[in-house]
Amino acid sequence: MAENDVLSQMLDAWRDDVESVPFPQFSELLIPRQQVRRRPERRCTARPSVARVTNATQGTDA
């Protein structure tokens, strides 16, 4: 029972400590502007990409 009293006293002291610090209040919320990234310059030519597919599974009869 005495342990509960000690815990209650500790909890009350903690609450008093937390409530003694004022919660910050903001009159105006300032959000910084986002930076805009530049598109990287393309250095390759604009021809379409062609995938070359080979059949490597064909075996040769020797």
N, C-alpha and C positions, 0 to 999 in steps of 0.2 A: 504494500500500500504506500509506503514511504517513497518507493521508486516511482510510482505514478505521480506523486506530488512533485518530485524533483523534475520529472519529464515535463509536467505541466508548467512549472516555473521556467524551465529552459525554453519551452515553446512560447510562453508569454514574453520572455525577454527577447526572443528572436523576432516576434511580431512587432514589438515596440521598436526594435532596432531597424527593421525594414520600413516601418511606417514613418520613421523619423526622417528618412531621406525623401525629399520631394521628387515626384515623377517629373521628368523633363517635359516642358510644354513648348511647342513650336508655333510661332505666330504665322509663319509662311514656310511651306515646304518647297525647297529649291532642288530641282532635279537638273543635274548638269546635262548639257547637250551631248548627244551621242556623236562619236566621230564617224565620219563617212569614209569608207575605204575606197580607194581608187581601183578601178578595174585594171589588172595587169595588162601590159601591152602584149599583143600577139606577135610573135616573131616567125611563126611558121606560115606556110602558104595556105590558102583557103581551099585546097583541093580535098575532095572527100576521102575519108580513110577507107582503105580496102583491106579486108582481112584475107590473108592467104591461108587456105586450109589444105593440108596435105594428108594423104592417107598413108600413115606409117605402119598400118597393121598388115598390109599386103606382104605376103612372103614370096620368095622366089623359089622355084623348083630347080634344084641343082642336080 
